[in-house]
Amino acid sequence: MKPSFCIAAALVISAVMPGCGYMLGPSTVQGVRTVHVPVFKSESFRRNVDYLLTEAIQQEIKARGAYRLADEAHADTILTGRVVDLRKNVLSENRFDDVREFQLMLGAEVKWVDRRSGRILQERVFPLGQEMAQHSSQVSFAPEVGQSFATAQQEAARRLALQIVDLTEMPW
């Protein structure tokens, strides 16, 4: 009697769940299976920020598994962007004016386009400024304890990539 009850309960739950709006797996845009991410452009004088951000975005797309990366000729969509700002601010100094902690901020502009129709699926600017905390990436690092500008750049790129790849998922 118990196995039949479990089977009946599973059938009822599976029949009711789609009506409640629940989904299994990532929430993707219908009809989109592949995305091409060319190297982002950069207006920053810092080298390789564009490559770090592009690689972080590609890794995040692979990790989430919602879309496959493809070359431009075969991709359903293209995710382009450019790094619009990279700032390094001093957060604290010691009594000899040596920097103890920096803050690195990374801002970008992103556009996700359906290559087949030319329709813009998402377009967003992750600016620096007052709204910085919600819309772009900031990382603090302390050279005194062995952290470097390079590792801070990678972490800022990773954090911004998370927000950018979030744009490719459908809102609940």
C-alpha positions in Angstrom: 0.0 0.0 0.0 2.9 2.4 0.7 4.5 2.1 -2.7 1.3 2.9 -4.5 0.7 5.9 -2.2 4.2 7.2 -3.1 3.6 6.8 -6.8 0.3 8.5 -6.6 1.8 11.4 -4.6 4.6 11.7 -7.2 2.1 11.9 -10.0 0.0 14.5 -8.3 3.1 16.7 -7.5 4.4 16.3 -11.1 1.0 17.3 -12.5 0.6 20.3 -10.1 4.2 21.7 -10.3 4.1 23.1 -13.9 0.9 25.0 -13.0 2.7 26.7 -10.1 5.4 28.1 -12.2 8.2 25.8 -11.0 10.9 24.8 -13.5 13.6 22.2 -13.4 17.0 23.4 -14.7 18.0 26.9 -15.7 15.5 29.5 -16.9 16.6 30.1 -20.5 15.2 32.3 -23.3 13.1 30.1 -25.5 14.7 29.1 -28.8 18.2 30.1 -27.7 20.7 27.3 -27.2 24.1 28.9 -28.1 25.9 32.1 -27.5 29.0 33.7 -28.9 31.1 35.9 -26.5 33.8 37.8 -28.5 36.5 39.6 -26.6 35.2 42.6 -24.8 36.5 46.0 -25.9 38.2 48.2 -23.3 38.6 51.9 -22.8 40.9 51.3 -19.9 44.6 51.8 -20.0 45.0 48.7 -17.8 46.1 45.7 -19.9 44.2 42.5 -20.2 41.1 43.6 -18.3 39.0 42.9 -21.4 40.4 39.4 -21.7 39.9 38.7 -18.0 36.2 39.7 -18.2 35.6 37.8 -21.4 37.1 34.7 -20.0 35.2 35.0 -16.7 31.9 35.4 -18.7 32.7 32.3 -20.8 33.6 30.3 -17.7 30.3 31.3 -16.0 28.2 30.4 -19.1 29.9 27.0 -19.2 29.4 26.5 -15.4 25.7 27.2 -15.4 25.1 25.0 -18.4 22.1 26.9 -19.7 23.8 27.7 -23.0 26.6 26.4 -25.1 29.4 28.6 -26.3 29.7 28.6 -30.1 31.6 30.5 -32.8 30.0 33.5 -34.3 28.8 31.8 -37.5 26.9 29.1 -35.6 25.7 30.9 -32.5 22.0 31.8 -31.9 23.0 34.9 -30.0 26.0 37.2 -29.5 26.9 38.7 -26.1 29.1 41.8 -26.7 30.4 44.4 -24.4 33.1 46.8 -23.4 34.8 47.7 -20.2 33.9 51.4 -19.6 35.7 52.1 -16.4 38.3 50.6 -14.0 39.2 52.5 -10.9 41.6 51.8 -8.1 40.9 53.8 -4.9 42.9 53.9 -1.6 40.8 52.7 1.3 43.4 52.9 4.1 47.0 53.9 4.7 49.4 53.4 7.5 51.0 56.2 9.5 53.8 56.4 6.9 51.3 57.0 4.1 51.9 53.5 2.7 48.7 52.0 1.3 47.2 49.2 3.4 44.1 48.5 1.4 42.8 49.4 -2.1 39.4 49.1 -3.7 39.1 48.0 -7.3 36.0 48.9 -9.3 35.1 47.6 -12.7 32.2 48.9 -14.9 31.0 47.5 -18.2 28.4 48.0 -20.9 26.8 44.8 -22.3 24.5 44.0 -25.2 23.0 40.5 -25.9 21.6 40.2 -29.5 19.8 37.4 -31.3 22.0 36.9 -34.3 19.1 35.4 -36.4 16.6 38.3 -36.0 18.8 41.2 -34.9 16.6 41.7 -31.9 18.3 43.0 -28.7 17.5 40.5 -25.9 19.2 42.5 -23.2 21.2 45.7 -22.9 22.7 47.0 -19.7 25.4 49.4 -18.4 27.1 48.4 -15.1 28.3 51.9 -14.2 30.6 53.2 -11.5 29.3 55.9 -9.2 26.7 56.2 -6.5 24.8 53.1 -7.7 28.0 51.2 -7.9 27.2 48.7 -5.2 24.2 47.3 -7.0 25.3 47.4 -10.6 29.0 46.8 -11.0 31.8 45.0 -9.4 34.0 46.1 -6.5 36.8 44.3 -4.7 39.1 45.4 -2.0 42.6 44.0 -1.6 45.5 44.4 0.8 49.0 44.3 -0.6 50.4 43.9 2.9 48.9 40.5 3.3 50.0 39.2 -0.1 47.0 40.1 -2.2 47.8 41.7 -5.6 46.3 43.9 -8.2 46.2 41.0 -10.6 44.2 38.8 -8.2 41.8 41.7 -7.5 41.3 42.2 -11.2 40.4 38.5 -11.6 38.0 38.7 -8.7 36.3 41.9 -10.0 36.0 40.3 -13.4 34.5 37.1 -11.9 31.9 39.1 -9.9 30.9 41.2 -12.8 30.7 38.1 -15.0 28.1 36.7 -12.6 25.9 39.7 -13.0 26.3 39.8 -16.8 25.4 36.1 -17.2 22.4 36.7 -15.0 21.1 38.9 -17.8 20.9 35.8 -20.1 18.5 34.1 -17.8 14.8 34.8 -17.8 13.4 36.6 -14.8 11.1 34.6 -12.5 
